[in-house]
Amino acid sequence: MTFAQPLKDRIALVVGASRGIGYESALALACAGAHVVATARTQGGLEELDDHIFRETGRHATLVPFDLVDGGGIDRLGGAIFERFGKLDIWVNAAATLGAAGLTPVAHLDPRGWAKIEKTNFTSVFRLIRSLEPLLRLSDAGRVIHLTSSLATTPRAFWGAYAATKAGAEAMMKAWADEIESTPMRVSVLDPGRMRTAMRGQAFPGEDPETVPHPSELAPLIVELARPDLTPPLTVSFKEWREGISGEALV
């Protein structure tokens, strides 16, 4: 993978970086010159990412293994980034879960399973905003890229927990974007559409993965949205961006 260096010396946090879209985003940001702070639950996945980044760039990432249900860990994350880097330039929020049960009728949701989904997909977004906004304000051009889903606006049967929590997270991100409009910070809510991820494999086990885009195809758009010299739109669709029909261009 070869990129120019539009993000040279930027500090980029990728939440959910051990696989899928988060993994490819972290790799792309590093190849574009950023120093990546990568978080995920799985230490092994983060170490694999770091090895890949080192092979491509000769530099290492900063690895922070923890679970998003740990609110105290989210609070400590902001403090640790401040102590080490003094600011944050980019935050890619790529973590989400369907829950252990996968697709489930709303009436059959287990309360403990619901709590896990809600904390991971929704409450963590609030706590991350609370922890990271002061750091992003210290950047000359803070950029936030939040991965959403079309289910946030068009929920379907059996997707109730995922759709509801993604809808809440999207609404919160858009409200926050309005609150910080007068600052140099910008939020982009990105719908990647169908993507070859482990979560999609869990939801559609019979689907041929070769028929949907690989997360690496999204990587150039992630880099573009993170650039400090461009003004990104609030809502972005990967499909429309790829086809060149997006109504909101980066300027």
N, C-alpha and C positions, 0 to 999 in steps of 0.2 A: 504494500500500500504506500503510495507516494502522494503527499500533499505539499503545497507551499506552506509558509509559516505565518499565516495571518493571526495566529494566536500565540506568538512567541512570548514566553514569560508570563502568560496569563495563568491564574490559579483556577482550576476547574474541579468541582466536586461532582462525581457521578454516583447517584444513589441507586443501588440495584445493579452493580457493575460486574457481577460474576458470570453472567451469561446473557444471551439474547441481545436486545437493543442496547441495554446498559453496557455490556461488554464491547460491542462494536462502537458505541459512542465514545467510551473511554479511550479505546485504541485510536480512533480518528482524531480526537482532541489532542492526544499526545503527539501523534504524527504531524499535527498542525502547529506544534510548538508549545502547547500548554503543559504545565505540570499537573498531573491528575491525582486527585485524592479520591480513591475508590472505596466504596462501602458495599457490603453485602453480608448475608448470614454465613456464607461458606468460605472458610479460609482457603481451602484448596482452589476454588474457582478464582479467588482474588490473586493467589500466587501464580496461577496459570496466566491470568491477564498480565501481571507484572512481567513475567518471562517474555510474553509476546511483545509488550511495549519495549522492553529492553532490546529484543532482537531487531525491532524496527527502528528504534531511535537512539539506542545506546544510553538511555536514561531510565531510571526506575520511577514507579509511581509510589505514592503514600497509601498504604493499605490500612483500612479501618474496619475490621470484622465486627458487626453487631447486628442485632435484630431490631427492626423498626418498631416492634411492640414495646421496646425499652425506651420509654419517654425520657428517662434520666440520661440514657446514652445519647439521645438526640441533643439534649441540652449540653452535654459535655463535648459533643462534636464541635459545636460553634466555638466554644472556648478554646479547644485544642487547635482549631484552624487559626484563630486569632493569635494565639501564642506563637505558632510556628511561622505563619505567613503574613499576619497583620491585616488581611483582607480576603475577599473572595470575589473573583471576576465572573465565574460561570457556575451555574448549578443546573445539572440535568437530573430530573426526577423520573427515573425509569422503573422503580420498584412497584410491583403490584402482585396480588395473589387471587386465585379463584377459590382458595380454601382447599382443605384436604378432601372434602367430599366432591369437589368439582361442581358441575351444574346440578342444581337442586331446586325443587319446588319451594317457593317461599314458606309455605306452611310446614315444610319438613326440615327447615334449617335448625340446626342445633345451636342453642344460645352460645356455647363456648366457641363453636366454629364461626358463628357470626361475629363474635367479639374479635377473633383473630383477623378476619377479613376487614372489619371496620377499622381496627387500629392500624393495620398495614396500609390500606388504600386511602383512608380518609383522615383519621386523627393524626397520623404521622405527618401529613401535609401541613396541618396547622402548626404542629410542634417544630417542623423544619423551618417554616416561614419565620416563626418566632425566634428560633435560634440563629438563622442565617441572615435575616434582613440587616442587622447592624453591620455585618461583614460586607454584604453586597453594597451597602451605602458608602463604604470606604473605597470602592472601585470607581474608576473614572467612567466605566460603562458596564455596569452589572447586567448580566444576561441570565435569564431563567428559562429553561426549556422543560415544560411539563408534558409528559406523555399521557394522552387521554384515549378515549375509545368512542366510536360511534354509538355504543350502547349507552353512553351517558345521556344522549338525547333521544335515542330510539331503543328503549329496553325491549327485550324479548323474553318469552317463557323460559324459565329455569336459570336465567341470568340475573335474577333479582338482586342478590347480595352484591355481586360485582357491579352491576349497572348503577345501583343506588349509591354505592360508595365512590364510584368513579364520577358520577354526576355531582356529588357533594364536593369532591376534590376540585373538579373543573370550575364549579361556581365559586369556590373559595379563591382559586387562583385568579379568576377574572375580577373578583371584587378587590383583591389585593393589587392587581395591576392598575385598577382605577385609583386606588389610594396613593400609589407611588408615581402617578403619571407626571408629576412636576419634577421628578428626580431623573438622573441619567440611567436609572435602572429600567429594564424592559422585560416583560414576561411574554413568552410565546406558548400557547397551548397547542400541542402538535398531535394530530390524529395520524398514526402510521398506517392505518388500514390493516388489511390482512398481512401478516408477517410470519415468517418461519421461526417460531419461538417454541420453547418447551410448553408455555401456557397454552398456545394454540393447539399443540399436539395433545395436551391433556383434554382440551375441549372437543377436538375433532380427531379422534384417534384413527379413523378410517381415511383421512385425507392424505393424498400424496403430497408430501412437503415440497416437492420440486415444482408444484404448480403455484406456489406463493413466493413473493420476494424474500430474499435473505436479508437479515437485519443490516448487513454491511452496505446494502443499497441505500439505506437511510442515512449512512454516515456523512456524506457530503452535505446534506441538508442540516444536520446537527451542527457541523462546523460553520456553515453559513449563518445560521441563527445566532451563534455564539460570537460572531465577529464584532469588535467594538466600533468599527468604522461603518457599520451598516445599521439601519433602524429596522428591526424585525417586526412583522405584524403580530397582532395578539392571537389570531387563530390561523393555523396552518394545516393543510392537508397534504400528506406525502403524495397521494395519487394526483392531485391537481398540480402540485409543484413539479412532479416528474413529467406530467403532460403539458406543462407550460401554460396552464389555464387558471392559475390562482388569481383571485380578484385582488389580493393584497401583495404587492411585490416588495421585496427588500430594497431599500433605497440608501 
